[in-house]
Amino acid sequence: MITAISPASNRSKRKMTALGTLEDLPLEYRNGLTARNLVPLWPNLRAALPHNKPSRRTRPMLWRYEDIRPQLLEAGRLTPIEKAERRVLVLANPGLGLENMQATPSIYVGMQLILPGEVAPNHRHAPSAVRFVIEGKGGFTMVEGEKLPMEPGDLILTPSLLWHEHGHTGSGPVIWMDVLDLPVVYGLEASYALEGPSQQPRNEPDASQTRYRRSGLIPWSATTRTRADYPLVRFPWQEVRQALADLATVTPVGEAVRLAYVNPETGHECMPILGFSALLLRPGETLRLPRHSASSIINVVSGSGSAAIDSVELRFDAFDTVAVPTHAEVKLDNASSKHPAFLFVVDDAPMQRKLGFYEMFG
């Protein structure tokens, strides 16, 4: 008697079948492939397309600001700005190889120091970058002639191929977090920079103080012309913090108090590859973030607590930085029963959405 095997059973059986290995092939055949720059796919298929969940080298990581800051100040003593151009310590994820300077596969993170009177010279480059200010007063960034003050917690965009430079007219160190899509652009062999003469600032305040002060209101002229790619390049933390506090008053317990940074003229992400958001953890709050396919970076603006990432628990304090791998389970806890914790989040969801494979689970 012959028993019919259903197509579903065949599919299941095929999934369980062990694939042929490289060693299964005759040495002479393998050498012939190598000589012709050919590689058989099937021995590597499971590595390239693992079942159910991606293979990940990115580790859940915590970089403590109290460890970074002294090393950064020492770099300021050891290396003048003229010898550095940008004085930065890179947060490198050991799972990806320290030499590759990646916090996640798509996100580069560095801590940059500028001292009073210094100038980080004018240049532009293919990767997009943002600056998230950690500490200090008197720093500024100039983007295409728009002079942007750098206050703690401010987010400043320096989009791809736009001229930008940094300076410091105050006292004491100014430190900010650089976040770039450099690993993506570098991996495409498209990363480069150009130097240029110092910019002349326009004689007006930056657009965050004049043109885009209120949510839902944009200059009327913006409705009659082609939408600007980057109409707003500074997002002051003072306003973000207040908006989060206001949102918390109407957000049910257990629901995230979170705001996205967007282009005020379109409502879309403010940068094409990386996305940015701010998150408030109420006193004593525990919050599970939705699991999604993007990798991310979390910087602690204020407060303390812990992040459980795929069961790896990392305790954080103010200004610490956390790396979250793709598809990770993330639980955040605010350690204080009296004070909120504020977090700044970067992820690569905009890129994944454009490429068509972004997923959110549950």
N, C-alpha and C positions, 0 to 999 in steps of 0.2 A: 504494500500500500504506500502511495506517495502522498505526503502532506504538503499542501501548498504553503508557501512562505509569502506573507503579505509584503507589499512595498515598504510599509513602515518598519517591519522587522528587518528588512534588508538595510534600510538607512541606519537603524540602530546598530546592526552588526558591523556596518562599514565604519561607523564612528569608533567602535572598540578595536578595530583592526590595527595592529602595530605596523607602522610604516617601515619601509626598507631603510637601512642605514647606509652610510657611505662605505663602511667596511664590507657590506654585501656585494659591492661592485668590484670586479677585477682591477687590480692595481694598474694594469696597462690601460684599461678604459679610463680610469680616473686621471692618470697622467695625461692621456690624450685630451680630456676635457680641460684640464688646467692649461695645457699648452695652447689651447684655443680660446682661453679666457671664458670658459663656460663652467657653470655650477649646476648640479642637479638640485631641483627644488625639494623633492619629497623627503630627503633626510633632514631638511631644515624647515619643513612646512609647519610643524607644531610650534617651533620657536617664533616664526613670523606671524602665525595665526593661531595662538593658543585658544583652546576652547573655554567659553564661559566668561573669562576675565583676563585682561591684559597681563603679560609678564611685566613686572616693574622693578627697575633698579633704584628708583628714587626712594630714599628713606624718609620716614617722618623725622624731622629735625628741629632742634631749637638752638638758635644762636642768642646768647645772652649779651645784652647791651653792656652790662658791667664788665664783661670780658673784652668786648670790642673797643669800647671808648678809650681805655688807656693805651691800647696798641695803635689806635688811630692818632691820638695826640703825640705818641712817640714818633709815628711816621711824619707828623708835622715838624718835629724837631730834626729828624734825620734827612728828610728830603724836601728841599725848597720847591715851591710850585713850578718854577721854571724847569725843574728836572722831572716833574711828574705830569704836567699839563692838567690831569685830573688826579687828585690824591685820594685814592679809593682802596679800601679793603673789601675784597669780594667774598660773599657768603657762598661757599662751594659745598654742594652736597656730596659726601664721600661715596655714596652709592653710584654716582654718575662720574666719579673721578675728579679729584681736586683740580687737575690740570685743565679740565674742560670749563671751569668757572660757571657752573649751572646750579641754581637752587632747585629747579625742576627742569624737565626736558626742554621746556619752552621759555623759561623765565630766568633772567640774570638779575641778581640783586647785589648791590654794593653799598657800603657806607662811605660817604664822601665828606672830607673835611676841607674847609677854607678858613684861613686866618685873617685877622684885620689887615686891610690894605692889599690883600692879594687879589689877583684876577685870574680866573680860569679862562683861557683865551677863546675867542669866537671860532666856532666851527659848526659844521653840519654833517650828518651821517645817515646812512641808509636805515639802520635800526631806529625804531621809535623809542622814546624814553620818557619817564616821568620822574619828578623829584617829590619826595614826601618828607617834609621838614621834621627833624627830630628835636633839635635844640638850638638855641642861640638867637641873637637879634642883630639886625644890620646887614644880613645877606640879601642878595637880589639875583634874579635871573633875567636876562634880556632875551626875548624871543621875537625876532623880526622887528626890532625897534620898540617893542612893548616892554617897559621895565616893570618887573613883577617883584614886589616885596616878598620876602620869605619869612613867614611867621610859623612857629611850631604847629604842626598838623596840617599846614597848607599843602594841597596837591597842585603841582605845576606841570603842565604838559610841554614837552619839547618833541613835537611830532617829526616823523621821518622827513629828512632833507630840509628842515627849517633851520635857519641860522640861530644860534644861541650861545650865550656866554654867561659866566657867573662872576660876581664880585662881592666885596665885603667892606662896608663903610662904617661898621660899628666897632664894638670891643668884644673880646672873648671869642672862642671858637664857634663856628656855625657848622652843624652836622646835619646831613640829610641822607635819606635812603634813595639811591638810584634804582629804578626798575626798568629793564629793557627787554624787548623781544629779540635780543641779540642771538640767542641760540638758534632761533628759527631762521633769521636772515643769514647768519654765518653758515648754517647747515645748507642753505641754498646757494652758497658761494656768491652772495650778493652784498656782503658787508664791507663798507669802506667809509672814509671820512675825508672832508675837505676843510682846509683852514682858510680864514678870511680876516680882513681888517676888523677892528673893533667897531661895534655898531653905535650909531647916534640915537639916543632915546627920543621917542616922540614926546612932545610937550603936553602930555595928558595922563591922567591916572589910568591904570589898567582896566580892562573891560569888566572885571569882576566888581569894580567899585562904581561903574557908571552905566554900562549897557545891559547888564544881566543881573540886576540886584534882587529881583523878585520872581519866584517860581510862577510860570504861566504867563509872564510878560516878556516880550522881546521887542526890540526896536521895530517900528512899523515898516521901515525900509526893508527889513529882512524878509517881509512877506511878499515883496514885489520884485525881488532879484533872486538869482541862483543862490541856493543855500551854501553858506561857508562850511568848509570841512572842519575848521577848528575856530569857531567864533569866540569861545571862552577857553583860556589856557591856564587860569588860576582859579581854584576852588578854595576859598578861605575856610579854615577849620572852624573858626568862630561861628560861622553860619551853619556849617554842617552839624556841629555839636548841638546847636540850639534846635535845628530841625529834627534831629534824633530824639532829643528830650521831649519835644512837642509830640512827635509820633508815638512815643512810649505811653503817653497819657491816654491814647485811644486804641492801643494794640492789646488784644487779650493776652493773658499770661499763657506761655507756651508757644506763642507765635513770635517769630523773629522781628525785632525792631531793626530794620535794615534799609538803607537808602543806596541807590545806584548813582554813580556819577555819569551824566549823559550830556550829549550835545544839546544845548537849550533850544536850538532852532529845529531840530529833527526829532528829539526824544530818543535817538539811537545811542549806542555806546559812543563814548567820546574819543576812543582810539580803535583802530581796526583789528588788532590782534589780541591785545590784553584788555580786560575789563576791570573796573574798580568799584568798590562799594565800601560803606561804613556801617558798622554793626555796634549796637548797644546791648550789653548784657546787664539787665537790671540787678539790683542787690540780691545776692543769693541765687540767682537764676541759673538753671541748667538748660542747655539748648542743644538739640541734635540738628545739625545742618543736613539738608537733603543730600543724599549721595548722588554724585554726578561724575561725568566722564572727564571733567577738566581738572588740571592740577592747579594749585593755588599757593599763595603766600599770605600769611597773616602777620601784621605788625601791631603790637600793643601800644596804643596811643596813651592810655592811662589805665590804672587798675592792675589787678593780679588775679590769677586763677589757674586753671589747668585745661589742657586740650588732650583728649583721648583720641588718637588717630590709629584706626585699625588695632585697637587695644594697647597701643604704645602710649603711655601717659607722660605728658610733658608739662611741667609747672612753669608758668610764665609770670613775669613782672613787667612793669612799664618799659617800653621801648624794645622789648625782646621781639625776635622774629621767628616765625614757625613756617616750615615747609610741609605741604600736604600733597601726597601723591595722587594721581588720577584714581578714580573709582573708590576712594577711601571713605570709610565710615568715620565721621567726626562728631565728637561730643565736646561742648564747651561748658566750663563751670566758672562762675564768678565767685572768688573766694570770700568776698566781703559781703556781709549782711547789711551794710549801711551805704556803701558807695557803688555807683555803676562802674562798669569797665567798658572802655571804648576801643574798638578794633578797626583797623584798616585792612581791607582784603583785596588782593590782586588775583585774577585767574585768567586762563586762556580760553574761556568759553566763547568770546566773540570770534576767535579764529576757528574753533571747532564748529560753531554754527554756520559760518560761511562755507566751510568745507563739507558740511552736511552730515557730520557724525556725532554731534553733541547729543548726549543723553542725560536725563535726570531720572533717578529711580526712587519711587515712593514719595 
